[in-house]
Amino acid sequence: MGIWNTDYRYREYNPTKPFEALDKKYKRRIRREYNGKPLSDEYLKFIVFELKPYIDSAYRTLSSVQNTFIGGASMGGLISFYALMEYPDVFGGAMCMSTHWPLSVMFDNKHFFKGMMQYVPEKMPILKDKKIYFDHGTENLDSWYAPYQKQIDQMFELYHKDSVNYKSLVFPEASHSELDWKKRLDIPLEFLLK
């Protein structure tokens, strides 16, 4: 199932807790860029407490945590990773394609990632048995991601060495585009669902 996005997309996909770790200057800058404060915690409550229960009651689903995954690309990858850490009792894994670690689409914001690096380590114990897929290309916006993804990969290597539940791939010459995500969508789906 795909969830349609709205004009509030950037605010809904902006992980609140890492955002709160930013200093005031960068919080103001992101609020200006996105026209307001993060709405991710409310967005995830909608998914977990309204949308998923409705889907599970209306359709024949396998509703257990082992059969429930969340995923997206760009900011959708960022919110999916955040959802997995915030609701580990609901989601068994996350697909994070071209995860937009800098948060801003106007500048390569290393400051936001510092907030993520404060937030993620405390969540490592609950991620041990989760299936997590990351990838990125090397062109346009995706060319920003390698240093950030490398730090995330190193953290998983440190905490969950040799885990078969973690995959992180690079696709040379792939861009930050739905066309390129479509070309490789089978890879994360097979990884998560088999």
N, C-alpha and C positions, 0 to 999 in steps of 0.2 A: 504494500500500500504506500502511496506517495502522499505527502502532506503539502498542499499548495502553500506558497509563501505570499506575504502581503507587503504593503509599503513599510511595515515595521520589521521586515526581515532582519536587517542588520542589528537592530536592538534586541530582537528575540534570539538571535544566534550569538550574541555577545555574552560569554560566560561571566556571570555576575561576580563570583568570588575571586577569580583572578583579576578581574577589572578593579575590584575594590582595593587590591594591593598596589595599584598604580599611585604615583604621587599626584597631587592636585592638578598640576600643570597638564599632565597627560590625560587625566580624567576629563578635564574641561575640553581638551582638544578632540577627544573621541566623542564626547557628548555633542559638540558642535558638528562634527562630521556626520553623526548618525541622528541628529535632531532629538536628543534625549538620552536618558539613562538606560542601562540594560534592562531587558524584560525577560531574560532567559529563564529565570527561576519560575516565573508565572507560565511561560510557554511550556516548560517541561511538566509542570503540574497539570496543564491542560492535556498533554499527551498521556501522562501516566494515569491520571484520575478520571478523565472524561473519555478521550478518544480510544485508548486501548480497551477499557472495559466495554465500550459500545461495540467495537469490532469483535471482541471475544464473545459477546452475547448475540450478535447478529450473524456471524459467520462461523463455519466449522474451522476453528483455529487450534493449534497446539500452543496453549497460552503460557506454558511454564517458562521460567527464566532461561532454561537451556534452549528453548525454541523461539526466543524473542530477541531480535536484533534491531539496531538502529543504525542508520547510515546516511551519508551525504557527501557532497563535494564542496570544496572551498569553505565558506563559513558554515555550510551544512556539515562538513567533516569536523569542524571545531565544536559545534554544539553537540554532535553525536558523541564525541569523546567525553565532553563534559557530562552529558546525560548518563553515560556508562558509569562515571565516577560518582555522580549524585544519586543514581538509582540502581545500584548493583543487584538489588533484590528483584528488579524488574527485567533488566537487560542482560543477556548472556554474552553479548559482544557488540562491537561497533565497527562499521566500515567508514574510514576517513580518507577520502580521496582528495588529493591536493589541498590538504588542511591549511587553512589560511591563518597561520600562526601570528603574523604581525597585527592582526585585527583591523588596522586601518587599510583602506584601499588606496589612500592617497600618498602614504609614505611607509617605508619599511620600519615599523615601530618595534624596535628591540625591547622597549620598556614593558610592553604588554607581556612579552614572553617571560620576562623576569617574574611577573605575577604568576604565570602558569608554572614556572619552575619552583615556586614556593608552594603552590597548591598540589601539584601532581605527586610529589614524594610521599605525602601523608596518605595518599590513596593507593599506593602501590600494594599493600597487603590485600586489599579487596579485589585487585585486578589480576591476581595470580592465576585464577582459573577461567578468566574471561578470554574470549577470542577477539583479537584486535588486529585490524588491518589498516596500514597506512601506505600511501604512495604519493608520488608527485612527479611532475615532468621537469623539464629544464628550461622551458621557454616562457616568455612574458612574466606574469605574476608568479608562476611556479618557480622561476629562477631565484626568487627570494627564499625559498623554503628549505633548501639543503642544510644550512647551518642549524636551523631550529630542529629539523627532523633528526639530525644526527645526535643532538643532545637528548631528545626523547628516546631514540634507539639505545643510546648508551645507558640511560637510566633503566630501561627494561632489561638490558643485558646484565646490569649490576644486580637488579632485584630478582629477575626471573630468568637466569642464565639457561640457555638451551631450551626455552619454552617452545613447544610446538604450536602454542596458541597465539603466537605473535608473528606478524609478517610485516615487513617494511620494504617497499620496492621503489626503484627509480626508473622512469621511462624517458631515456634520452630523446630529445627533440619533441617530446609531447608538450602541448601547451595547456594553458588554463582555460579549457573550453569543454562544453558539453559533447562536442564531437569526439575529442580525445578520451573523455571519460567513458563514453559509450563503447569505444573500441576495446577497452580493457575491463569493462564491468563484469564479465564472466569470471575474472580472476578472483576478486574479493568474494563474489557470491559462492563460488565453489569452495573457497577457503572457509567461509563462515558456515555454510550449510551442509558440508559433507560430514 
